[in-house]
């Protein structure tokens, strides 16, 4: 029997995964409703090096979102709990929305500006935008997720969550949001405001907070129940963080040390801080997983 001796219902509505699913339903947004009109004017004020840097940043985000959309499917196959499965369906949908947003930004903001400048049109999928550490990071993520279909063990699940939710979404992506939001928000006087980009990143972050929280909770459960040694998490992340930092260092969208916006060293420090925070929250019995709203904050 269920609680209060009542027959059980189909769903357990008090668990984290169901609550994340509901949060996703309630915070639905459409990438084609973000107003990009002011951004079309703003990019016209970018000097050429900054314009190319912005394009590289957008290409990195767009490719990353496309990759994680493709790579999440194995987890949807192996998870048994209906609440987990319901949440993963929202995550797949949201990763697709993020891909759509960055494609739309290139289509509706970047391409018209290239045409206005009399430049050859570029593609966000051109390999020139991506460095080797970035490619390797996503290749490792694909392999870690695909391994679940071959051998679904607690250790392999932990590695998959470490690659996908903790490193790519919780460290790399959040560091990128931090850099672009500060560079093109209202508090950077030396660069034009791009309010549509900043609003889109805010909405993407609102989704990613759920994704990161889900992965962190799964890892914390595996550790606390003794199914996975916390050293496995540390070893996995420690192998990946250098790739994150090298990916950021190779991003021409980042500012120079003396230029406007966060510097490359600022971004590297931020990424390392994210790594330390996440590991402490997962492996310490006295630490709790932050709630979804906190996980979407740039300084969370």
Secondary structure, DSSP 8 states (H G I E B T S, - for coil): --GGG----S--TTSHHHHHHHHHHHT---GGGS--HHHHHHGGGS-HHHHHHHHHHHHHHHHHHHHHHHHSHHHHHH---HHHHHHHHHHHHHHHHHHHHHHHHIIIIIHHHHHHTT-----TT-GGG--HHHHHHHHHHHHHHHHHHH---HHHHHHHHIIIIIIIIIIIIHHHHHHHHHHHSTT-TTS---HHHHHHHHHHHHHHHHHHHHHHHHHHHHHHTTSS-HHHHHHHHHHHHHHHHHHHHT-TTSB-TTSSS-BHHHHHHHHHHHHHHHHHHHH-TT-----HHHHTSTT-
